[in-house]
Each structure stands twice: as C-alpha cells, then as structure tokens.
Amino acid sequence: MRVDSIEGFVLHARDYRDTSQLVDIFTLKFGRVRLVAKGTRSQKKNSSRLSPFTLGHFSWTGRSELKTLTQFEAQKHLALQGENLICGFYLNELLWHLLQPEDSHPDLYLQYKETLEILEHQLELEPLLRGFELNLLDEVGYGISFEYDTEGDEIRDNLFYSLSAEQGWCKTQSREAQAYPGETILGIHTKGFENKGVRSACKRINRTLIDSLLEGRKLNSRELIGQKPSQEKA
C-alpha cells in the first residue's frame, strides 16, 4: 500500500537502529500512524525536521502497522516554549496512548492543529486543555454527558451527583468530596471555564476518565508539570 502527501504532525520521534528513526504522526486522513524513517539520523537537515509539533506532508508504503516513510516535506514547526511546550507534549502523549493506529479522527485533528497554534501565544492554558480533553474522550467513545444523568433526567443545578466512569452521573444525597453540584456539571456542559470551580472539577473528572483508559500507564508530561505545583495544568 502506498500513500502520498498526507498532511500531519509529528507527535514523537526516537532513534531506531544505527541511522534511522521511529516517528509517530497524527494525520488528517489516517489518524495516528507509526513510520520508520530510514537514514534520517545521518541527514541532519531531515532529522531536525522530524521533531514534535512539525507540520508537513508525509508519504509512506507498507501494509503492516509499521510503515516506511518515503518522503517528508515540512511546512511549519510550531515553536512552543516553557509551560506551553509541556502542555503540547501532554496533548501528544494523550493522542499516542488513547488513539488506535490508523483510526481517522478528522475533527480531533483540526482541533489539535488549532490548539497548537494557540499554544504558541496563549498564556491561559487550562480552558484550552480541558476542552481538548473533553473532545478527545468523546472521539474515543468514553465521553460522558454533562447534561443528563444515568436515568435520562436533566442535570439539575440544585442537586448533587456522583460520577461513574462507565455510566455517568448518578443522583446522590451526599455532599461528600466525591459528589459534584449539578451547577458545576452544567458549567462544564456549557464550557464555562472562566469559573475556577468549573475548571477544577473538569480537570478532576477528565483525569479520572483518562486514567481509566491509560490502565496504569504514566504520562511523562504530567511528571514535568507536577514539578510546578502552583501551576499544575494537566
């Protein structure tokens, strides 16, 4: 199978054998694809372009899960810095871990592209990350409703609810730490991330759902963010 000139981003690249690289990319048409880029480590110009956050057109051949890169034309490298760079790595890790190989997600791809472009400049990162996490969970089939509970009733702002990662929201009479006010849940539904309480709750909920999918696997970007407790984002 031969594929020519597909738009995509480099998610991750690492050394492979003596002169090559293993490159994971996220593409508009084919989703996540793993490529072997032969000889690129001996071609400094090409190797430097096959780095995370580089947008380009990829061509490859192969029928197995590991394809062979035949051509790469770089278009743009998004120069993320500081916390924004760590947040970019966080997005890349989520895509690498949660997306199945060659499973197309065009809407998620376009959101990822837009998110990276915003990360080049934006300082307010949490609303951006929370929105991306929610859409990613929806795309992989593990999103939950923030409008209805498990009985099909509308979430009410004056009630409290507990979360089941498998089922969604269940009414509860308790105001314990694991219960969420309906007002907050509805705030997540409307993307009201200007509210600190809504942002904080959405972060906890998303992490619960994402961790259930990771099945114990660690995200390196979380470790980096965790070194700055006053500015934790992911």
C-alpha positions in Angstrom: 0.0 0.0 0.0 1.3 3.4 -1.0 0.1 6.7 0.5 1.2 10.0 -0.9 1.4 13.5 0.5 -0.8 13.3 3.6 -1.0 16.3 6.0 0.1 15.6 9.5 2.0 16.5 12.6 5.0 14.7 14.2 3.9 13.5 17.7 7.1 11.8 18.7 10.4 10.7 17.2 13.2 8.5 18.6 16.3 6.8 17.4 15.9 3.5 15.7 18.9 1.2 14.9 22.0 2.9 13.6 20.8 5.6 11.3 17.0 5.7 11.4 14.1 7.0 13.5 10.7 5.7 14.6 8.3 8.5 14.1 4.7 8.7 15.3 2.5 11.1 13.4 -1.1 12.3 13.6 -2.7 12.8 10.2 -5.9 14.4 8.9 -6.9 11.3 6.9 -5.4 8.3 8.6 -5.2 9.3 12.3 -2.2 8.0 14.2 0.5 6.3 12.1 3.9 4.9 13.0 6.7 5.2 10.5 10.3 4.1 10.2 12.3 6.9 8.7 15.4 5.2 7.3 18.7 7.0 7.3 17.4 10.3 8.7 19.9 10.4 11.6 22.7 10.6 9.0 20.9 13.5 7.3 20.9 16.3 9.9 18.7 18.6 7.9 15.9 15.9 7.6 16.3 14.6 11.1 15.9 18.0 12.7 12.6 18.5 10.9 11.2 15.2 12.1 10.5 16.6 15.6 7.4 17.1 17.6 5.0 19.9 16.6 6.3 19.9 13.0 3.5 20.1 10.4 4.2 18.6 7.0 3.2 16.2 4.2 4.1 12.6 4.6 4.3 9.7 2.1 4.8 6.1 3.0 4.5 2.5 2.0 3.6 -0.7 3.8 0.8 -2.9 4.9 1.8 -3.7 8.5 1.3 -1.3 11.4 4.9 0.0 11.0 5.1 1.9 7.7 8.2 3.1 5.8 8.5 6.8 5.2 9.3 7.6 1.6 9.0 11.4 1.6 8.5 14.2 4.0 8.0 17.9 3.2 8.0 20.1 6.2 5.6 23.1 6.2 5.9 24.6 9.6 7.4 24.0 13.0 5.4 25.4 15.9 7.9 26.8 18.4 6.3 26.1 21.8 8.1 27.3 24.9 8.0 26.8 28.7 4.8 25.5 30.1 3.2 25.7 26.7 5.8 23.2 25.4 5.0 20.8 28.3 1.3 21.2 27.6 2.0 20.4 23.9 3.8 17.2 24.9 0.8 16.3 27.1 -1.5 16.5 24.1 0.9 14.4 22.1 1.0 11.7 24.8 -2.8 11.6 25.1 -3.1 11.1 21.3 -0.3 8.4 21.3 -1.8 6.4 24.2 -5.6 6.8 23.5 -5.9 6.6 19.7 -5.9 3.4 17.9 -3.5 3.1 14.9 -4.9 4.3 11.6 -8.3 5.3 13.2 -9.3 8.5 11.5 -10.5 11.5 13.7 -10.6 14.5 11.3 -12.4 16.8 13.7 -10.0 16.0 16.5 -7.1 16.6 14.1 -8.4 20.0 13.2 -8.8 20.9 16.9 -5.3 19.6 17.7 -3.9 21.8 14.9 -5.8 24.9 16.2 -4.8 24.1 19.8 -1.1 24.0 18.9 -1.3 27.3 17.1 -3.0 28.9 20.1 -0.3 27.4 22.4 2.3 29.3 20.5 1.0 32.5 22.1 -1.7 31.9 24.8 -0.9 32.1 28.5 -4.3 30.9 29.8 -3.9 27.2 29.2 -6.4 25.4 31.4 -9.6 26.2 29.4 -7.7 25.1 26.2 -6.6 21.8 27.8 -10.0 21.0 29.4 -11.8 21.5 26.1 -9.3 19.3 24.2 -9.6 16.5 26.8 -13.4 16.5 26.6 -13.4 16.3 22.8 -10.7 13.6 22.8 -12.8 11.4 25.3 -15.8 11.9 23.0 -13.8 10.8 20.0 -12.6 7.6 21.5 -16.0 6.7 22.8 -15.5 7.4 26.5 -17.1 10.8 26.8 -19.9 11.3 29.3 -23.0 13.5 29.2 -22.8 16.7 31.3 -26.5 17.4 30.6 -28.2 14.2 31.6 -27.8 11.6 34.4 -27.9 7.8 34.1 -31.7 7.8 34.4 -32.0 10.1 31.5 -33.1 13.1 33.6 -31.6 16.5 33.0 -28.9 17.5 35.4 -30.4 19.9 38.0 -28.3 22.7 39.4 -29.7 22.3 42.9 -28.8 18.5 43.2 -25.6 16.6 43.8 -24.2 13.8 41.7 -21.6 11.1 41.9 -19.6 10.0 38.8 -19.3 6.5 37.4 -16.6 6.4 34.7 -18.6 3.6 33.0 -22.1 5.0 33.2 -22.1 8.7 34.0 -23.8 10.8 36.7 -25.9 9.3 39.5 -28.0 11.4 41.9 -26.7 11.4 45.4 -28.0 12.9 48.7 -24.4 13.2 50.0 -22.2 16.3 49.8 -19.1 14.3 50.3 -15.8 15.1 48.5 -16.7 12.8 45.6 -20.0 14.4 44.9 -20.4 17.3 42.4 -23.0 20.0 42.4 -25.3 20.0 39.4 -24.5 23.6 38.8 -20.8 22.7 38.3 -21.6 19.8 36.0 -23.8 22.1 33.8 -21.0 24.6 33.8 -18.8 22.0 32.2 -21.5 21.3 29.7 -21.5 24.9 28.6 -17.7 25.2 28.7 -17.9 27.8 31.4 -14.2 27.6 32.2 -13.9 31.2 33.2 -15.2 29.8 36.6 -12.4 28.4 38.6 -14.6 25.8 40.3 -15.8 24.5 36.9 -12.2 24.3 35.7 -11.1 22.5 38.8 -14.0 20.0 38.7 -13.5 19.4 34.9 -9.8 18.6 35.5 -10.6 16.0 38.2 -13.3 14.4 36.1 -11.2 14.3 32.9 -8.3 12.8 34.8 -10.5 10.1 36.3 -11.7 9.2 32.8 -8.3 9.4 31.1 -6.6 7.4 33.9 -9.2 4.6 33.4 -8.2 4.4 29.8 -4.4 4.6 30.5 -4.7 1.5 32.7 -1.8 2.4 34.9 0.5 3.9 32.2 2.2 7.1 33.2 2.4 10.3 31.3 5.8 11.9 31.3 4.4 15.4 30.7 2.4 15.1 34.0 5.6 14.5 35.9 7.1 17.6 34.4 4.0 19.7 35.2 3.9 18.2 38.7 7.3 19.8 39.4 5.5 23.1 39.4 2.6 22.5 41.9 1.5 26.1 41.8 0.9 26.0 38.0 -0.4 22.4 37.5 -2.4 22.2 34.3 -2.8 18.5 33.2 
